[in-house]
Amino acid sequence: MAVKLRLTRVGKTKQPQYRIVAADSRSPRDGRFIQILGQYDPRQEPSALVVDNDKVVHWLQQGAQPTERVRKLLEISGAMQQFQDAKGAAEGATP
């Protein structure tokens, strides 16, 4: 099963809000997901972004692939940097 980190749309008509979720790549955009990892509200000024970085890093270590938009959001939240640091520490620890 290929897992993707992607956005799923919630909210009313013309008032979008998004959740960052881990989902099977074959499931539809607003369909079944495995776990909610954060929320993104582009309508606020500045945009509201809440991400559980520990959960995101866990999924990235398991091989989950973020979409392009989610990758940008994770870079803003600092989760990608945390993942790179954890990956570098794991590579340096192995002999």
PDB file of N, CA, C and O in Angstrom:
ATOM      1  N   MET A   1       0.849  -1.174   0.000  1.00  0.00           N
ATOM      2  CA  MET A   1       0.000   0.000   0.000  1.00  0.00           C
ATOM      3  C   MET A   1       0.897   1.242   0.000  1.00  0.00           C
ATOM      4  O   MET A   1       1.724   1.411   0.896  1.00  0.00           O
ATOM      5  N   ALA A   2       0.736   2.096  -0.991  1.00  0.00           N
ATOM      6  CA  ALA A   2       1.498   3.344  -1.067  1.00  0.00           C
ATOM      7  C   ALA A   2       0.748   4.429  -0.304  1.00  0.00           C
ATOM      8  O   ALA A   2      -0.416   4.715  -0.589  1.00  0.00           O
ATOM      9  N   VAL A   3       1.427   5.025   0.664  1.00  0.00           N
ATOM     10  CA  VAL A   3       0.804   6.058   1.482  1.00  0.00           C
ATOM     11  C   VAL A   3       1.269   7.421   1.001  1.00  0.00           C
ATOM     12  O   VAL A   3       2.456   7.634   0.756  1.00  0.00           O
ATOM     13  N   LYS A   4       0.319   8.343   0.869  1.00  0.00           N
ATOM     14  CA  LYS A   4       0.616   9.719   0.486  1.00  0.00           C
ATOM     15  C   LYS A   4       0.170  10.643   1.599  1.00  0.00           C
ATOM     16  O   LYS A   4      -0.838  10.396   2.261  1.00  0.00           O
ATOM     17  N   LEU A   5       0.928  11.712   1.801  1.00  0.00           N
ATOM     18  CA  LEU A   5       0.513  12.791   2.681  1.00  0.00           C
ATOM     19  C   LEU A   5      -0.088  13.845   1.776  1.00  0.00           C
ATOM     20  O   LEU A   5       0.601  14.389   0.913  1.00  0.00           O
ATOM     21  N   ARG A   6      -1.366  14.139   1.962  1.00  0.00           N
ATOM     22  CA  ARG A   6      -2.043  15.057   1.060  1.00  0.00           C
ATOM     23  C   ARG A   6      -3.117  15.850   1.768  1.00  0.00           C
ATOM     24  O   ARG A   6      -3.412  15.621   2.941  1.00  0.00           O
ATOM     25  N   LEU A   7      -3.704  16.795   1.031  1.00  0.00           N
ATOM     26  CA  LEU A   7      -4.760  17.630   1.581  1.00  0.00           C
ATOM     27  C   LEU A   7      -6.115  17.030   1.263  1.00  0.00           C
ATOM     28  O   LEU A   7      -6.319  16.473   0.184  1.00  0.00           O
ATOM     29  N   THR A   8      -7.032  17.144   2.197  1.00  0.00           N
ATOM     30  CA  THR A   8      -8.423  16.792   1.958  1.00  0.00           C
ATOM     31  C   THR A   8      -9.249  18.016   2.311  1.00  0.00           C
ATOM     32  O   THR A   8      -9.001  18.670   3.324  1.00  0.00           O
ATOM     33  N   ARG A   9     -10.222  18.322   1.484  1.00  0.00           N
ATOM     34  CA  ARG A   9     -10.987  19.560   1.641  1.00  0.00           C
ATOM     35  C   ARG A   9     -12.148  19.364   2.595  1.00  0.00           C
ATOM     36  O   ARG A   9     -12.890  18.385   2.508  1.00  0.00           O
ATOM     37  N   VAL A  10     -12.290  20.316   3.509  1.00  0.00           N
ATOM     38  CA  VAL A  10     -13.445  20.377   4.406  1.00  0.00           C
ATOM     39  C   VAL A  10     -13.935  21.817   4.390  1.00  0.00           C
ATOM     40  O   VAL A  10     -13.267  22.687   3.831  1.00  0.00           O
ATOM     41  N   GLY A  11     -15.071  22.080   4.983  1.00  0.00           N
ATOM     42  CA  GLY A  11     -15.591  23.436   5.001  1.00  0.00           C
ATOM     43  C   GLY A  11     -16.772  23.593   4.071  1.00  0.00           C
ATOM     44  O   GLY A  11     -17.125  22.681   3.324  1.00  0.00           O
ATOM     45  N   LYS A  12     -17.381  24.774   4.131  1.00  0.00           N
ATOM     46  CA  LYS A  12     -18.567  25.043   3.338  1.00  0.00           C
ATOM     47  C   LYS A  12     -18.203  25.458   1.916  1.00  0.00           C
ATOM     48  O   LYS A  12     -17.030  25.649   1.596  1.00  0.00           O
ATOM     49  N   THR A  13     -19.212  25.595   1.077  1.00  0.00           N
ATOM     50  CA  THR A  13     -19.026  26.045  -0.286  1.00  0.00           C
ATOM     51  C   THR A  13     -18.390  27.426  -0.293  1.00  0.00           C
ATOM     52  O   THR A  13     -18.818  28.317   0.440  1.00  0.00           O
ATOM     53  N   LYS A  14     -17.382  27.599  -1.111  1.00  0.00           N
ATOM     54  CA  LYS A  14     -16.630  28.849  -1.243  1.00  0.00           C
ATOM     55  C   LYS A  14     -15.877  29.255   0.026  1.00  0.00           C
ATOM     56  O   LYS A  14     -15.386  30.381   0.110  1.00  0.00           O
ATOM     57  N   GLN A  15     -15.779  28.366   1.007  1.00  0.00           N
ATOM     58  CA  GLN A  15     -15.035  28.634   2.241  1.00  0.00           C
ATOM     59  C   GLN A  15     -14.157  27.427   2.564  1.00  0.00           C
ATOM     60  O   GLN A  15     -14.408  26.728   3.546  1.00  0.00           O
ATOM     61  N   PRO A  16     -13.138  27.176   1.757  1.00  0.00           N
ATOM     62  CA  PRO A  16     -12.358  25.954   1.938  1.00  0.00           C
ATOM     63  C   PRO A  16     -11.446  25.996   3.157  1.00  0.00           C
ATOM     64  O   PRO A  16     -10.871  27.029   3.499  1.00  0.00           O
ATOM     65  N   GLN A  17     -11.337  24.861   3.784  1.00  0.00           N
ATOM     66  CA  GLN A  17     -10.333  24.575   4.790  1.00  0.00           C
ATOM     67  C   GLN A  17      -9.823  23.184   4.442  1.00  0.00           C
ATOM     68  O   GLN A  17     -10.529  22.399   3.809  1.00  0.00           O
ATOM     69  N   TYR A  18      -8.615  22.883   4.851  1.00  0.00           N
ATOM     70  CA  TYR A  18      -8.023  21.616   4.469  1.00  0.00           C
ATOM     71  C   TYR A  18      -7.446  20.900   5.678  1.00  0.00           C
ATOM     72  O   TYR A  18      -7.019  21.529   6.646  1.00  0.00           O
ATOM     73  N   ARG A  19      -7.440  19.584   5.605  1.00  0.00           N
ATOM     74  CA  ARG A  19      -6.741  18.750   6.569  1.00  0.00           C
ATOM     75  C   ARG A  19      -5.566  18.107   5.856  1.00  0.00           C
ATOM     76  O   ARG A  19      -5.662  17.730   4.688  1.00  0.00           O
ATOM     77  N   ILE A  20      -4.471  17.990   6.564  1.00  0.00           N
ATOM     78  CA  ILE A  20      -3.326  17.235   6.050  1.00  0.00           C
ATOM     79  C   ILE A  20      -3.489  15.825   6.595  1.00  0.00           C
ATOM     80  O   ILE A  20      -3.529  15.627   7.809  1.00  0.00           O
ATOM     81  N   VAL A  21      -3.582  14.842   5.700  1.00  0.00           N
ATOM     82  CA  VAL A  21      -3.848  13.473   6.114  1.00  0.00           C
ATOM     83  C   VAL A  21      -2.862  12.509   5.474  1.00  0.00           C
ATOM     84  O   VAL A  21      -2.270  12.794   4.433  1.00  0.00           O
ATOM     85  N   ALA A  22      -2.702  11.371   6.116  1.00  0.00           N
ATOM     86  CA  ALA A  22      -2.002  10.233   5.531  1.00  0.00           C
ATOM     87  C   ALA A  22      -3.088   9.326   4.956  1.00  0.00           C
ATOM     88  O   ALA A  22      -3.983   8.889   5.679  1.00  0.00           O
ATOM     89  N   ALA A  23      -3.007   9.046   3.659  1.00  0.00           N
ATOM     90  CA  ALA A  23      -4.054   8.266   3.000  1.00  0.00           C
ATOM     91  C   ALA A  23      -3.438   7.328   1.968  1.00  0.00           C
ATOM     92  O   ALA A  23      -2.351   7.579   1.448  1.00  0.00           O
ATOM     93  N   ASP A  24      -4.149   6.251   1.686  1.00  0.00           N
ATOM     94  CA  ASP A  24      -3.758   5.347   0.619  1.00  0.00           C
ATOM     95  C   ASP A  24      -3.835   6.124  -0.695  1.00  0.00           C
ATOM     96  O   ASP A  24      -4.797   6.855  -0.928  1.00  0.00           O
ATOM     97  N   SER A  25      -2.844   5.972  -1.538  1.00  0.00           N
ATOM     98  CA  SER A  25      -2.786   6.748  -2.782  1.00  0.00           C
ATOM     99  C   SER A  25      -3.949   6.433  -3.718  1.00  0.00           C
ATOM    100  O   SER A  25      -4.256   7.232  -4.602  1.00  0.00           O
ATOM    101  N   ARG A  26      -4.599   5.289  -3.540  1.00  0.00           N
ATOM    102  CA  ARG A  26      -5.701   4.909  -4.420  1.00  0.00           C
ATOM    103  C   ARG A  26      -7.039   5.478  -3.975  1.00  0.00           C
ATOM    104  O   ARG A  26      -7.994   5.448  -4.751  1.00  0.00           O
ATOM    105  N   SER A  27      -7.144   5.997  -2.756  1.00  0.00           N
ATOM    106  CA  SER A  27      -8.413   6.519  -2.267  1.00  0.00           C
ATOM    107  C   SER A  27      -8.667   7.918  -2.823  1.00  0.00           C
ATOM    108  O   SER A  27      -7.712   8.632  -3.129  1.00  0.00           O
ATOM    109  N   PRO A  28      -9.931   8.329  -2.962  1.00  0.00           N
ATOM    110  CA  PRO A  28     -10.234   9.646  -3.520  1.00  0.00           C
ATOM    111  C   PRO A  28      -9.821  10.779  -2.576  1.00  0.00           C
ATOM    112  O   PRO A  28      -9.539  10.549  -1.400  1.00  0.00           O
ATOM    113  N   ARG A  29      -9.789  12.004  -3.107  1.00  0.00           N
ATOM    114  CA  ARG A  29      -9.289  13.158  -2.355  1.00  0.00           C
ATOM    115  C   ARG A  29      -9.954  13.315  -0.993  1.00  0.00           C
ATOM    116  O   ARG A  29      -9.268  13.453   0.019  1.00  0.00           O
ATOM    117  N   ASP A  30     -11.272  13.293  -0.961  1.00  0.00           N
ATOM    118  CA  ASP A  30     -11.990  13.484   0.298  1.00  0.00           C
ATOM    119  C   ASP A  30     -12.481  12.163   0.868  1.00  0.00           C
ATOM    120  O   ASP A  30     -13.387  12.144   1.701  1.00  0.00           O
ATOM    121  N   GLY A  31     -11.900  11.075   0.433  1.00  0.00           N
ATOM    122  CA  GLY A  31     -12.330   9.758   0.863  1.00  0.00           C
ATOM    123  C   GLY A  31     -11.629   9.295   2.128  1.00  0.00           C
ATOM    124  O   GLY A  31     -11.254  10.090   2.990  1.00  0.00           O
ATOM    125  N   ARG A  32     -11.469   8.006   2.208  1.00  0.00           N
ATOM    126  CA  ARG A  32     -10.912   7.347   3.385  1.00  0.00           C
ATOM    127  C   ARG A  32      -9.458   7.756   3.608  1.00  0.00           C
ATOM    128  O   ARG A  32      -8.679   7.871   2.662  1.00  0.00           O
ATOM    129  N   PHE A  33      -9.110   7.974   4.872  1.00  0.00           N
ATOM    130  CA  PHE A  33      -7.735   8.303   5.215  1.00  0.00           C
ATOM    131  C   PHE A  33      -7.313   7.489   6.418  1.00  0.00           C
ATOM    132  O   PHE A  33      -8.154   6.893   7.091  1.00  0.00           O
ATOM    133  N   ILE A  34      -6.014   7.458   6.698  1.00  0.00           N
ATOM    134  CA  ILE A  34      -5.468   6.662   7.791  1.00  0.00           C
ATOM    135  C   ILE A  34      -5.375   7.490   9.067  1.00  0.00           C
ATOM    136  O   ILE A  34      -5.770   7.037  10.141  1.00  0.00           O
ATOM    137  N   GLN A  35      -4.844   8.716   8.941  1.00  0.00           N
ATOM    138  CA  GLN A  35      -4.629   9.543  10.122  1.00  0.00           C
ATOM    139  C   GLN A  35      -4.612  11.021   9.728  1.00  0.00           C
ATOM    140  O   GLN A  35      -4.107  11.379   8.664  1.00  0.00           O
ATOM    141  N   ILE A  36      -5.169  11.876  10.591  1.00  0.00           N
ATOM    142  CA  ILE A  36      -5.110  13.320  10.400  1.00  0.00           C
ATOM    143  C   ILE A  36      -3.809  13.827  11.016  1.00  0.00           C
ATOM    144  O   ILE A  36      -3.499  13.528  12.169  1.00  0.00           O
ATOM    145  N   LEU A  37      -3.058  14.593  10.242  1.00  0.00           N
ATOM    146  CA  LEU A  37      -1.756  15.080  10.688  1.00  0.00           C
ATOM    147  C   LEU A  37      -1.744  16.581  10.959  1.00  0.00           C
ATOM    148  O   LEU A  37      -0.846  17.076  11.639  1.00  0.00           O
ATOM    149  N   GLY A  38      -2.720  17.306  10.441  1.00  0.00           N
ATOM    150  CA  GLY A  38      -2.739  18.746  10.661  1.00  0.00           C
ATOM    151  C   GLY A  38      -3.895  19.410   9.944  1.00  0.00           C
ATOM    152  O   GLY A  38      -4.732  18.752   9.326  1.00  0.00           O
ATOM    153  N   GLN A  39      -3.924  20.745  10.041  1.00  0.00           N
ATOM    154  CA  GLN A  39      -4.975  21.541   9.417  1.00  0.00           C
ATOM    155  C   GLN A  39      -4.353  22.749   8.742  1.00  0.00           C
ATOM    156  O   GLN A  39      -3.320  23.258   9.177  1.00  0.00           O
ATOM    157  N   TYR A  40      -5.000  23.205   7.664  1.00  0.00           N
ATOM    158  CA  TYR A  40      -4.529  24.369   6.919  1.00  0.00           C
ATOM    159  C   TYR A  40      -5.740  25.195   6.525  1.00  0.00           C
ATOM    160  O   TYR A  40      -6.675  24.688   5.904  1.00  0.00           O
ATOM    161  N   ASP A  41      -5.717  26.492   6.894  1.00  0.00           N
ATOM    162  CA  ASP A  41      -6.802  27.403   6.540  1.00  0.00           C
ATOM    163  C   ASP A  41      -6.215  28.567   5.744  1.00  0.00           C
ATOM    164  O   ASP A  41      -5.664  29.497   6.334  1.00  0.00           O
ATOM    165  N   PRO A  42      -6.325  28.530   4.410  1.00  0.00           N
ATOM    166  CA  PRO A  42      -5.723  29.580   3.586  1.00  0.00           C
ATOM    167  C   PRO A  42      -6.490  30.888   3.615  1.00  0.00           C
ATOM    168  O   PRO A  42      -5.976  31.894   3.127  1.00  0.00           O
ATOM    169  N   ARG A  43      -7.685  30.921   4.158  1.00  0.00           N
ATOM    170  CA  ARG A  43      -8.519  32.117   4.129  1.00  0.00           C
ATOM    171  C   ARG A  43      -8.162  33.124   5.212  1.00  0.00           C
ATOM    172  O   ARG A  43      -8.508  34.300   5.092  1.00  0.00           O
ATOM    173  N   GLN A  44      -7.484  32.694   6.257  1.00  0.00           N
ATOM    174  CA  GLN A  44      -7.088  33.628   7.308  1.00  0.00           C
ATOM    175  C   GLN A  44      -5.893  34.452   6.839  1.00  0.00           C
ATOM    176  O   GLN A  44      -5.189  34.060   5.908  1.00  0.00           O
ATOM    177  N   GLU A  45      -5.671  35.582   7.480  1.00  0.00           N
ATOM    178  CA  GLU A  45      -4.527  36.420   7.139  1.00  0.00           C
ATOM    179  C   GLU A  45      -3.657  36.603   8.363  1.00  0.00           C
ATOM    180  O   GLU A  45      -4.100  37.316   9.264  1.00  0.00           O
ATOM    181  N   PRO A  46      -2.489  36.050   8.494  1.00  0.00           N
ATOM    182  CA  PRO A  46      -1.850  35.113   7.558  1.00  0.00           C
ATOM    183  C   PRO A  46      -2.485  33.722   7.652  1.00  0.00           C
ATOM    184  O   PRO A  46      -3.210  33.430   8.603  1.00  0.00           O
ATOM    185  N   SER A  47      -2.215  32.890   6.686  1.00  0.00           N
ATOM    186  CA  SER A  47      -2.802  31.551   6.634  1.00  0.00           C
ATOM    187  C   SER A  47      -2.496  30.772   7.909  1.00  0.00           C
ATOM    188  O   SER A  47      -1.379  30.812   8.423  1.00  0.00           O
ATOM    189  N   ALA A  48      -3.501  30.066   8.408  1.00  0.00           N
ATOM    190  CA  ALA A  48      -3.339  29.266   9.625  1.00  0.00           C
ATOM    191  C   ALA A  48      -2.857  27.875   9.245  1.00  0.00           C
ATOM    192  O   ALA A  48      -3.423  27.222   8.369  1.00  0.00           O
ATOM    193  N   LEU A  49      -1.807  27.435   9.916  1.00  0.00           N
ATOM    194  CA  LEU A  49      -1.240  26.114   9.660  1.00  0.00           C
ATOM    195  C   LEU A  49      -0.916  25.463  10.994  1.00  0.00           C
ATOM    196  O   LEU A  49      -0.119  25.990  11.770  1.00  0.00           O
ATOM    197  N   VAL A  50      -1.540  24.307  11.264  1.00  0.00           N
ATOM    198  CA  VAL A  50      -1.279  23.544  12.479  1.00  0.00           C
ATOM    199  C   VAL A  50      -0.895  22.138  12.045  1.00  0.00           C
ATOM    200  O   VAL A  50      -1.679  21.441  11.400  1.00  0.00           O
ATOM    201  N   VAL A  51       0.337  21.720  12.409  1.00  0.00           N
ATOM    202  CA  VAL A  51       0.835  20.409  11.987  1.00  0.00           C
ATOM    203  C   VAL A  51       1.439  19.703  13.190  1.00  0.00           C
ATOM    204  O   VAL A  51       2.174  20.309  13.969  1.00  0.00           O
ATOM    205  N   ASP A  52       1.125  18.411  13.342  1.00  0.00           N
ATOM    206  CA  ASP A  52       1.774  17.578  14.355  1.00  0.00           C
ATOM    207  C   ASP A  52       3.053  17.023  13.728  1.00  0.00           C
ATOM    208  O   ASP A  52       3.025  15.984  13.069  1.00  0.00           O
ATOM    209  N   ASN A  53       4.165  17.715  13.934  1.00  0.00           N
ATOM    210  CA  ASN A  53       5.423  17.357  13.278  1.00  0.00           C
ATOM    211  C   ASN A  53       5.899  15.952  13.616  1.00  0.00           C
ATOM    212  O   ASN A  53       6.491  15.284  12.768  1.00  0.00           O
ATOM    213  N   ASP A  54       5.653  15.492  14.837  1.00  0.00           N
ATOM    214  CA  ASP A  54       6.105  14.153  15.220  1.00  0.00           C
ATOM    215  C   ASP A  54       5.400  13.077  14.395  1.00  0.00           C
ATOM    216  O   ASP A  54       6.033  12.116  13.959  1.00  0.00           O
ATOM    217  N   LYS A  55       4.093  13.235  14.179  1.00  0.00           N
ATOM    218  CA  LYS A  55       3.351  12.272  13.365  1.00  0.00           C
ATOM    219  C   LYS A  55       3.819  12.314  11.915  1.00  0.00           C
ATOM    220  O   LYS A  55       3.959  11.277  11.266  1.00  0.00           O
ATOM    221  N   VAL A  56       4.058  13.525  11.415  1.00  0.00           N
ATOM    222  CA  VAL A  56       4.507  13.670  10.026  1.00  0.00           C
ATOM    223  C   VAL A  56       5.863  12.997   9.831  1.00  0.00           C
ATOM    224  O   VAL A  56       6.061  12.269   8.857  1.00  0.00           O
ATOM    225  N   VAL A  57       6.793  13.236  10.750  1.00  0.00           N
ATOM    226  CA  VAL A  57       8.123  12.626  10.649  1.00  0.00           C
ATOM    227  C   VAL A  57       8.009  11.106  10.687  1.00  0.00           C
ATOM    228  O   VAL A  57       8.708  10.409   9.951  1.00  0.00           O
ATOM    229  N   HIS A  58       7.131  10.593  11.541  1.00  0.00           N
ATOM    230  CA  HIS A  58       6.921   9.138  11.613  1.00  0.00           C
ATOM    231  C   HIS A  58       6.485   8.597  10.249  1.00  0.00           C
ATOM    232  O   HIS A  58       7.024   7.596   9.776  1.00  0.00           O
ATOM    233  N   TRP A  59       5.509   9.259   9.616  1.00  0.00           N
ATOM    234  CA  TRP A  59       5.019   8.778   8.324  1.00  0.00           C
ATOM    235  C   TRP A  59       6.087   8.899   7.240  1.00  0.00           C
ATOM    236  O   TRP A  59       6.210   8.018   6.389  1.00  0.00           O
ATOM    237  N   LEU A  60       6.855   9.979   7.266  1.00  0.00           N
ATOM    238  CA  LEU A  60       7.922  10.134   6.270  1.00  0.00           C
ATOM    239  C   LEU A  60       8.990   9.059   6.441  1.00  0.00           C
ATOM    240  O   LEU A  60       9.533   8.562   5.454  1.00  0.00           O
ATOM    241  N   GLN A  61       9.294   8.697   7.687  1.00  0.00           N
ATOM    242  CA  GLN A  61      10.263   7.625   7.930  1.00  0.00           C
ATOM    243  C   GLN A  61       9.737   6.282   7.461  1.00  0.00           C
ATOM    244  O   GLN A  61      10.517   5.395   7.116  1.00  0.00           O
ATOM    245  N   GLN A  62       8.417   6.124   7.445  1.00  0.00           N
ATOM    246  CA  GLN A  62       7.822   4.873   6.971  1.00  0.00           C
ATOM    247  C   GLN A  62       7.724   4.827   5.445  1.00  0.00           C
ATOM    248  O   GLN A  62       7.328   3.806   4.883  1.00  0.00           O
ATOM    249  N   GLY A  63       8.081   5.921   4.770  1.00  0.00           N
ATOM    250  CA  GLY A  63       8.091   5.921   3.307  1.00  0.00           C
ATOM    251  C   GLY A  63       6.942   6.650   2.660  1.00  0.00           C
ATOM    252  O   GLY A  63       6.776   6.556   1.444  1.00  0.00           O
ATOM    253  N   ALA A  64       6.142   7.371   3.417  1.00  0.00           N
ATOM    254  CA  ALA A  64       5.023   8.119   2.839  1.00  0.00           C
ATOM    255  C   ALA A  64       5.559   9.256   1.978  1.00  0.00           C
ATOM    256  O   ALA A  64       6.557   9.887   2.325  1.00  0.00           O
ATOM    257  N   GLN A  65       4.897   9.512   0.860  1.00  0.00           N
ATOM    258  CA  GLN A  65       5.316  10.548  -0.077  1.00  0.00           C
ATOM    259  C   GLN A  65       4.348  11.736   0.006  1.00  0.00           C
ATOM    260  O   GLN A  65       3.153  11.564  -0.233  1.00  0.00           O
ATOM    261  N   PRO A  66       4.841  12.939   0.340  1.00  0.00           N
ATOM    262  CA  PRO A  66       3.956  14.105   0.370  1.00  0.00           C
ATOM    263  C   PRO A  66       3.709  14.639  -1.037  1.00  0.00           C
ATOM    264  O   PRO A  66       4.571  14.532  -1.909  1.00  0.00           O
ATOM    265  N   THR A  67       2.527  15.215  -1.253  1.00  0.00           N
ATOM    266  CA  THR A  67       2.259  15.892  -2.509  1.00  0.00           C
ATOM    267  C   THR A  67       3.065  17.189  -2.530  1.00  0.00           C
ATOM    268  O   THR A  67       3.643  17.579  -1.516  1.00  0.00           O
ATOM    269  N   GLU A  68       3.104  17.846  -3.667  1.00  0.00           N
ATOM    270  CA  GLU A  68       3.896  19.067  -3.803  1.00  0.00           C
ATOM    271  C   GLU A  68       3.428  20.157  -2.837  1.00  0.00           C
ATOM    272  O   GLU A  68       4.253  20.801  -2.188  1.00  0.00           O
ATOM    273  N   ARG A  69       2.130  20.368  -2.739  1.00  0.00           N
ATOM    274  CA  ARG A  69       1.590  21.403  -1.851  1.00  0.00           C
ATOM    275  C   ARG A  69       1.862  21.049  -0.386  1.00  0.00           C
ATOM    276  O   ARG A  69       2.247  21.916   0.399  1.00  0.00           O
ATOM    277  N   VAL A  70       1.667  19.802  -0.022  1.00  0.00           N
ATOM    278  CA  VAL A  70       1.905  19.391   1.358  1.00  0.00           C
ATOM    279  C   VAL A  70       3.385  19.523   1.699  1.00  0.00           C
ATOM    280  O   VAL A  70       3.724  19.903   2.819  1.00  0.00           O
ATOM    281  N   ARG A  71       4.264  19.218   0.762  1.00  0.00           N
ATOM    282  CA  ARG A  71       5.705  19.368   0.999  1.00  0.00           C
ATOM    283  C   ARG A  71       6.026  20.823   1.345  1.00  0.00           C
ATOM    284  O   ARG A  71       6.802  21.080   2.266  1.00  0.00           O
ATOM    285  N   LYS A  72       5.439  21.776   0.619  1.00  0.00           N
ATOM    286  CA  LYS A  72       5.674  23.193   0.897  1.00  0.00           C
ATOM    287  C   LYS A  72       5.156  23.573   2.279  1.00  0.00           C
ATOM    288  O   LYS A  72       5.810  24.320   3.006  1.00  0.00           O
ATOM    289  N   LEU A  73       3.985  23.063   2.641  1.00  0.00           N
ATOM    290  CA  LEU A  73       3.428  23.357   3.961  1.00  0.00           C
ATOM    291  C   LEU A  73       4.293  22.754   5.066  1.00  0.00           C
ATOM    292  O   LEU A  73       4.472  23.369   6.118  1.00  0.00           O
ATOM    293  N   LEU A  74       4.824  21.566   4.837  1.00  0.00           N
ATOM    294  CA  LEU A  74       5.673  20.927   5.836  1.00  0.00           C
ATOM    295  C   LEU A  74       7.002  21.652   5.992  1.00  0.00           C
ATOM    296  O   LEU A  74       7.574  21.678   7.082  1.00  0.00           O
ATOM    297  N   GLU A  75       7.493  22.238   4.910  1.00  0.00           N
ATOM    298  CA  GLU A  75       8.703  23.052   5.014  1.00  0.00           C
ATOM    299  C   GLU A  75       8.443  24.296   5.856  1.00  0.00           C
ATOM    300  O   GLU A  75       9.308  24.711   6.628  1.00  0.00           O
ATOM    301  N   ILE A  76       7.267  24.892   5.718  1.00  0.00           N
ATOM    302  CA  ILE A  76       6.908  26.063   6.519  1.00  0.00           C
ATOM    303  C   ILE A  76       6.790  25.689   7.994  1.00  0.00           C
ATOM    304  O   ILE A  76       7.234  26.440   8.862  1.00  0.00           O
ATOM    305  N   SER A  77       6.200  24.544   8.276  1.00  0.00           N
ATOM    306  CA  SER A  77       5.985  24.139   9.668  1.00  0.00           C
ATOM    307  C   SER A  77       7.259  23.630  10.336  1.00  0.00           C
ATOM    308  O   SER A  77       7.330  23.559  11.563  1.00  0.00           O
ATOM    309  N   GLY A  78       8.264  23.275   9.537  1.00  0.00           N
ATOM    310  CA  GLY A  78       9.510  22.774  10.089  1.00  0.00           C
ATOM    311  C   GLY A  78       9.587  21.260  10.156  1.00  0.00           C
ATOM    312  O   GLY A  78      10.594  20.722  10.616  1.00  0.00           O
ATOM    313  N   ALA A  79       8.562  20.562   9.713  1.00  0.00           N
ATOM    314  CA  ALA A  79       8.547  19.102   9.771  1.00  0.00           C
ATOM    315  C   ALA A  79       9.570  18.489   8.820  1.00  0.00           C
ATOM    316  O   ALA A  79      10.174  17.467   9.147  1.00  0.00           O
ATOM    317  N   MET A  80       9.775  19.093   7.649  1.00  0.00           N
ATOM    318  CA  MET A  80      10.746  18.544   6.701  1.00  0.00           C
ATOM    319  C   MET A  80      12.163  18.668   7.251  1.00  0.00           C
ATOM    320  O   MET A  80      12.979  17.762   7.078  1.00  0.00           O
ATOM    321  N   GLN A  81      12.458  19.781   7.910  1.00  0.00           N
ATOM    322  CA  GLN A  81      13.782  19.955   8.513  1.00  0.00           C
ATOM    323  C   GLN A  81      13.991  18.939   9.637  1.00  0.00           C
ATOM    324  O   GLN A  81      15.073  18.370   9.781  1.00  0.00           O
ATOM    325  N   GLN A  82      12.934  18.717  10.435  1.00  0.00           N
ATOM    326  CA  GLN A  82      13.002  17.734  11.520  1.00  0.00           C
ATOM    327  C   GLN A  82      13.235  16.332  10.947  1.00  0.00           C
ATOM    328  O   GLN A  82      13.989  15.545  11.517  1.00  0.00           O
ATOM    329  N   PHE A  83      12.591  16.028   9.831  1.00  0.00           N
ATOM    330  CA  PHE A  83      12.774  14.733   9.175  1.00  0.00           C
ATOM    331  C   PHE A  83      14.195  14.587   8.649  1.00  0.00           C
ATOM    332  O   PHE A  83      14.812  13.536   8.821  1.00  0.00           O
ATOM    333  N   GLN A  84      14.725  15.638   8.005  1.00  0.00           N
ATOM    334  CA  GLN A  84      16.092  15.590   7.482  1.00  0.00           C
ATOM    335  C   GLN A  84      17.096  15.404   8.615  1.00  0.00           C
ATOM    336  O   GLN A  84      18.058  14.650   8.470  1.00  0.00           O
ATOM    337  N   ASP A  85      16.879  16.085   9.748  1.00  0.00           N
ATOM    338  CA  ASP A  85      17.769  15.949  10.898  1.00  0.00           C
ATOM    339  C   ASP A  85      17.737  14.525  11.457  1.00  0.00           C
ATOM    340  O   ASP A  85      18.779  13.954  11.778  1.00  0.00           O
ATOM    341  N   ALA A  86      16.531  13.957  11.570  1.00  0.00           N
ATOM    342  CA  ALA A  86      16.390  12.590  12.087  1.00  0.00           C
ATOM    343  C   ALA A  86      17.027  11.583  11.120  1.00  0.00           C
ATOM    344  O   ALA A  86      17.651  10.612  11.545  1.00  0.00           O
ATOM    345  N   LYS A  87      16.860  11.829   9.818  1.00  0.00           N
ATOM    346  CA  LYS A  87      17.446  10.938   8.816  1.00  0.00           C
ATOM    347  C   LYS A  87      18.963  11.012   8.846  1.00  0.00           C
ATOM    348  O   LYS A  87      19.634   9.986   8.730  1.00  0.00           O
ATOM    349  N   GLY A  88      19.515  12.215   8.999  1.00  0.00           N
ATOM    350  CA  GLY A  88      20.962  12.386   9.089  1.00  0.00           C
ATOM    351  C   GLY A  88      21.538  11.758  10.331  1.00  0.00           C
ATOM    352  O   GLY A  88      22.620  11.173  10.285  1.00  0.00           O
ATOM    353  N   ALA A  89      20.822  11.870  11.465  1.00  0.00           N
ATOM    354  CA  ALA A  89      21.293  11.278  12.716  1.00  0.00           C
ATOM    355  C   ALA A  89      21.282   9.755  12.624  1.00  0.00           C
ATOM    356  O   ALA A  89      22.175   9.092  13.151  1.00  0.00           O
ATOM    357  N   ALA A  90      20.266   9.199  11.950  1.00  0.00           N
ATOM    358  CA  ALA A  90      20.176   7.739  11.821  1.00  0.00           C
ATOM    359  C   ALA A  90      21.299   7.218  10.912  1.00  0.00           C
ATOM    360  O   ALA A  90      21.857   6.152  11.173  1.00  0.00           O
ATOM    361  N   GLU A  91      21.630   7.952   9.858  1.00  0.00           N
ATOM    362  CA  GLU A  91      22.702   7.517   8.958  1.00  0.00           C
ATOM    363  C   GLU A  91      24.059   7.619   9.633  1.00  0.00           C
ATOM    364  O   GLU A  91      24.931   6.777   9.417  1.00  0.00           O
ATOM    365  N   GLY A  92      24.241   8.662  10.460  1.00  0.00           N
ATOM    366  CA  GLY A  92      25.515   8.835  11.149  1.00  0.00           C
ATOM    367  C   GLY A  92      25.723   7.835  12.271  1.00  0.00           C
ATOM    368  O   GLY A  92      26.864   7.545  12.631  1.00  0.00           O
ATOM    369  N   ALA A  93      24.640   7.300  12.833  1.00  0.00           N
ATOM    370  CA  ALA A  93      24.727   6.369  13.959  1.00  0.00           C
ATOM    371  C   ALA A  93      25.096   4.955  13.514  1.00  0.00           C
ATOM    372  O   ALA A  93      25.670   4.188  14.287  1.00  0.00           O
ATOM    373  N   THR A  94      24.766   4.611  12.262  1.00  0.00           N
ATOM    374  CA  THR A  94      25.070   3.255  11.802  1.00  0.00           C
ATOM    375  C   THR A  94      26.526   3.164  11.381  1.00  0.00           C
ATOM    376  O   THR A  94      27.015   4.049  10.680  1.00  0.00           O
ATOM    377  N   PRO A  95      27.231   2.116  11.791  1.00  0.00           N
ATOM    378  CA  PRO A  95      28.654   1.976  11.442  1.00  0.00           C
ATOM    379  C   PRO A  95      28.852   1.553  10.013  1.00  0.00           C
ATOM    380  O   PRO A  95      29.989   1.392   9.568  1.00  0.00           O
TER     381      PRO A  95
END
